[in-house]
Amino acid sequence: MDEITFEKDHILEGAVTPLLVWYRGAKRDLPWRHTRDPYCILVSEIMLQQTRVEAVKAYYLRFLQQFPTAEALAAAEEGEVLKAWEGLGYYTRARNLHRAAKQIAAQGFPRTPREIRALPGVGDYTAGAIASIAFDLPCPAVDGNVLRILTRLLADGSNIDDAATKKLFAERLRRVYPQASGEFCQALMELGALVCLPNGAPLCTGCPWEGICLAHATGREAQFPVRAEKRARKIEQLNVFVLEHEGKFALEQRPAQGLLAGLWQFPLRAGGDPAALGEVIAQRRAKHIFTHIEWHMTGYLIRAAACSDDFVWAEAAQIKAHYALPAAFKAFMPWLDRQHISK
Ligand code: SF4
């Protein structure tokens, strides 16, 4: 081990106890922190991938009420699972969770990090989080959040978008993991969420690492983490046709592969003349941002002359109860209410 590695390990080692002490006093009361049930932890971790804690809370509680065990989830129809996930986005997560539940229902919950990692939809980070939170295994969970706080603590200029950096920090963490693995894992996440905030705006006063953090000591908090330049998102201009005929609305299913695979939507086209489809009653613009694509949508509420066979037609209540529509169409959902139609 070279001198710099030794010094960084030494700082990390010294960071463990103050972090745990801070966490025990400052942690938020989140619903998934009341359980060690690995299935519940799995559900929370999958939901938390790419979604904010505040948005996940209500979904988590509702989802577990509907599917309290892996067996209950395994027995559900895919449509039910997608409906319960409606609005959370990244629906592949819901399908993977459903597949994972079937595997767990058949074989029991896996016990080793390697077996947990083999569940559908579970990557290194999620496997580490489940192994440490549910089973107290010294298995680091390293994501962008954790890399941000650690690269600041160590004033480390490694590019955090590089997979090798993630590996390096996972190794460093593994060497200092305390026995309270689950708490430590959550404490790292919590520090990133509450104190060592992104966009160069950490709240160093009150941080348990204020006295040992190398970035803070040299006033360079904003220089870390170092990231690769982001690719610009592709912008797609789209028309959303909310077609209504005698209280029913046209829906179509997205292709089985790709973005929002298999979900339902209002007819969505790259072009098309709304007036050719019927009487245009209202118009509205909306934007939805995915990881690599932005949809710039113009929505048209249209009174159609008949129910075309090209679509599935359903009443508003049926749509709300049975069809999983992605959050991308949220701006157009109020059109399902009667007062818009009668205008
Ligand atoms: S002292 Fe500031 S920069 Fe360093 S870890 Fe704490 S909040 Fe982040």
Boltz pocket constraint, residues with backbone or C-beta under 6 A from the ligand:
constraints:
  - pocket:
      binder: B
      contacts: [[A, 149], [A, 152], [A, 153], [A, 195], [A, 196], [A, 197], [A, 202], [A, 203], [A, 204], [A, 205], [A, 207], [A, 208], [A, 209], [A, 210], [A, 213], [A, 214], [A, 215], [A, 216], [A, 221]]
      max_distance: 6.0
